[in-house]
Structure formats: C-alpha cells, structure tokens
Amino acid sequence: MKKIIIITALVSFCVTLVFVWGGAKVVKATGDAPFCGMCHSWDGLIAQTHIQDPIHGNANPKGVQATCTECHLPHSSLIAYLGIKARNGVAEGWTVLTGDASKKDWLVNREHARKNYTYDSSCLACHSTLLEKANQEAFKDEPSSKMHLKYIAFKETKEAMQCTSCHKFVGHKELGETLFQHNDTSPTSWDEWEKQRKEKK
C-alpha cells in the first residue's frame, strides 16, 4: 500500500510539473506575434504602427519592447489573464472566420478598443513606480505627479480614469493618422477620381 501511495505521488508530481511547465510555454508562445497575427492579420495597419513605435514597439532604440499581451491582457491575476485570453481568442477567431475587414470602421472602433482591450494592471506591471513617485515630496509638484495623484484619488469612484484616458496614443506610432488615411477615400489622382465617378453612376 505504501508503495502505491509513493508511486501515485511521484506520478502526480511529474504530471503536474509537465502540465505547469507546458502550460507556461504555451501561454508565452501565444502571447505575441506571429501567433497574435494569425487572427489579427486583418489588423495589419494597427500592428504596423506598433512595430514603428519608438517607446513600446520594435523601433525602441534600446531594444526594449512590449508584447501584445503585455498591454492587451490584464495582469491583475493569473485567472483574469487566462480567462480574458481565452475569451478574446475565441472572439477573434470567430471574427476572422465570419467578418469582413473592409467593413470595419477602424476609427470608430478605436475608442472602444482603448477602453476595453488595454488594462491599467498591464501598464502598472512595468510602471508602478510612477504612482509611488507621485506620492514623494520631491516630485509632488511635477505635472505628471499631480495627474497620477488624481488617478489614485479617483480610483474606484464614478470619476475613475484609465491610464489611456491621458495616454491615448501609447504603444502605436501615428495610429490615428494611419487609420484616417485608411478610411479616407478622397481621390489622390485623376485615375482614382475617374474610377470613383464611374462607380457613382
């Protein structure tokens, strides 16, 4: 009997170890491009602006860059992270299979995406010292500290703010201009004007 208990315990330990190690590898492998790009391939313009971003993107001169999930999944808990990751994965997969990128209004969708797919816990996972700094006497008169103290004061109230309430354009270089140009159908040549004129007839 003792032998069976020891074998069961060892097997359970090994299975758990493989599950945890393998699970961690899967989560990491599915947390950035190119995996995210499998479903977000139709968001190519948006992805391109992240690659060009000099602070959080690939264009950072020091080589430091945020992955997709470091900004676009919550870091408040492992359960929240995995739950939202699974939900978004299913939703994005369905959208790719049934949606039409040409009918998507990128500019209108931008505010919704900013509010619902960028998380303060993600920002604070890297930038927690900003809130600590705001409370320090030496930095309390800095404009950024004053705003960060407001952020703390309004937390869990009706006036609560998100990091992206102020930092609207973080992570994606010239995203607004890029999306506007994508949506802008004004002709830029005689041929385009002629083509649009014929389509209106």
C-alpha positions in Angstrom: 0.0 0.0 0.0 2.8 2.4 0.9 4.5 1.7 -2.4 1.3 2.5 -4.3 1.0 5.8 -2.5 4.6 6.8 -3.3 4.2 5.8 -6.9 0.9 7.8 -7.2 2.5 10.8 -5.5 5.5 10.7 -7.9 3.3 10.3 -11.0 1.0 13.1 -9.8 4.1 15.3 -9.2 5.5 14.6 -12.7 2.2 15.2 -14.4 1.7 18.4 -12.5 5.2 19.6 -13.4 4.7 18.8 -17.1 1.3 20.5 -17.1 2.6 23.7 -15.4 5.8 23.8 -17.5 4.0 23.0 -20.7 1.2 25.4 -19.9 3.6 28.3 -19.3 5.3 27.6 -22.6 2.0 27.6 -24.4 0.9 30.9 -22.8 4.2 32.5 -23.7 4.2 31.2 -27.3 0.7 32.5 -27.8 1.3 35.9 -26.3 2.9 37.9 -29.2 3.4 38.0 -32.9 3.4 35.9 -35.0 0.7 34.0 -33.1 -1.5 37.0 -32.4 -1.1 38.0 -36.1 -2.8 34.7 -37.1 -6.2 36.3 -36.1 -5.1 39.9 -36.2 -3.7 39.7 -39.7 -6.6 41.9 -40.8 -5.4 44.5 -38.2 -2.2 44.8 -40.2 -2.2 48.6 -40.1 -2.5 48.7 -36.4 0.2 46.1 -35.9 2.5 48.1 -38.2 2.1 51.2 -36.1 3.2 49.2 -33.0 6.3 48.0 -34.9 7.2 51.6 -35.7 6.6 52.9 -32.1 9.9 54.1 -30.6 9.0 53.5 -27.0 6.9 50.4 -26.6 7.4 48.9 -30.1 10.1 47.3 -32.2 11.6 50.7 -33.0 12.8 51.2 -29.4 16.5 52.1 -29.8 17.4 50.2 -26.6 15.6 47.0 -27.8 13.0 47.1 -25.1 9.5 46.4 -26.4 6.1 45.4 -25.1 4.5 42.2 -26.4 0.8 42.2 -27.5 -0.3 40.6 -24.3 1.8 42.8 -22.0 -0.6 45.6 -22.9 -3.8 43.9 -24.1 -4.4 41.4 -21.3 -5.0 42.1 -17.6 -2.2 41.4 -15.2 -4.2 41.7 -12.0 -4.3 37.9 -11.6 -3.5 34.7 -13.4 -7.1 33.8 -13.6 -8.1 37.1 -15.1 -5.2 36.9 -17.6 -6.0 33.3 -18.8 -9.8 34.0 -18.7 -9.6 37.1 -20.9 -7.0 35.5 -23.1 -9.3 32.5 -23.8 -12.4 34.8 -24.3 -10.6 37.1 -26.7 -9.0 34.2 -28.6 -12.4 32.7 -29.3 -13.9 36.1 -30.2 -11.1 37.0 -32.6 -11.1 33.5 -34.2 -14.9 33.9 -34.9 -14.4 37.4 -36.2 -11.8 36.3 -38.7 -13.9 33.4 -39.9 -17.1 35.4 -40.3 -16.1 39.1 -40.6 -15.1 41.4 -43.4 -12.2 43.7 -42.6 -13.2 46.1 -45.4 -16.5 46.9 -43.5 -14.8 47.6 -40.2 -14.8 51.2 -39.1 -11.3 51.4 -37.6 -11.6 54.9 -36.3 -14.9 54.4 -34.5 -13.7 51.1 -33.0 -10.6 52.8 -31.6 -12.2 54.3 -28.5 -13.9 51.0 -27.7 -10.7 49.1 -28.1 -8.8 51.6 -25.9 -11.3 51.3 -23.1 -11.9 47.5 -23.3 -8.6 46.0 -24.5 -5.9 48.0 -22.7 -5.6 47.4 -19.0 -4.2 49.5 -16.2 -2.8 46.5 -14.5 -0.8 45.9 -17.7 0.6 49.4 -17.6 1.4 49.2 -13.8 3.1 45.9 -14.2 6.0 47.9 -15.7 5.3 51.5 -14.5 4.2 51.0 -10.9 7.0 53.3 -9.7 5.2 56.3 -11.3 2.5 56.1 -8.7 5.0 55.7 -5.9 7.0 58.7 -7.2 3.8 60.9 -7.3 3.5 60.5 -3.5 7.1 61.5 -2.8 7.6 65.1 -1.6 10.4 65.7 -4.1 8.2 65.1 -7.1 4.7 66.2 -5.9 4.8 69.5 -7.8 5.6 67.9 -11.2 2.6 68.0 -13.6 2.7 64.2 -14.1 2.7 63.6 -10.4 -0.4 65.8 -9.9 -2.3 63.8 -12.6 -1.2 60.5 -11.1 -2.4 61.6 -7.7 -5.8 62.4 -9.3 -5.7 58.9 -10.8 -5.2 57.4 -7.3 -7.8 59.6 -5.7 -10.5 58.8 -8.3 -9.8 55.1 -8.3 -13.0 53.0 -7.7 -15.2 56.1 -8.0 -17.6 57.2 -10.8 -14.8 59.5 -12.0 -12.2 56.7 -12.2 -9.7 57.1 -15.0 -7.7 54.6 -17.0 -4.1 55.1 -17.9 -5.3 55.5 -21.5 -7.6 58.4 -20.5 -4.5 60.5 -20.8 -2.0 58.3 -22.6 -4.4 57.8 -25.6 -1.7 57.2 -28.2 0.7 55.0 -26.3 2.1 51.9 -28.0 1.2 52.7 -31.6 3.0 55.4 -33.5 0.7 57.8 -35.5 -2.2 55.3 -35.3 -4.9 58.0 -35.7 -3.3 59.4 -38.9 -2.8 55.9 -40.3 -6.4 54.9 -39.7 -7.7 58.2 -41.0 -5.7 57.7 -44.2 -7.0 54.1 -44.5 -10.6 55.4 -44.2 -10.1 58.4 -46.4 -11.5 57.7 -49.9 -10.7 61.1 -51.4 -9.1 60.6 -54.8 -5.4 61.3 -55.0 -5.0 61.1 -58.7 -7.1 61.6 -61.9 -7.5 57.9 -62.4 -8.9 57.4 -58.9 -11.3 60.3 -59.4 -12.4 58.9 -62.7 -12.9 55.5 -61.1 -15.0 56.9 -58.3 -17.1 59.0 -60.7 -17.9 55.9 -62.7 -18.8 53.9 -59.6 -21.3 56.6 -58.5 -23.2 56.4 -61.8 
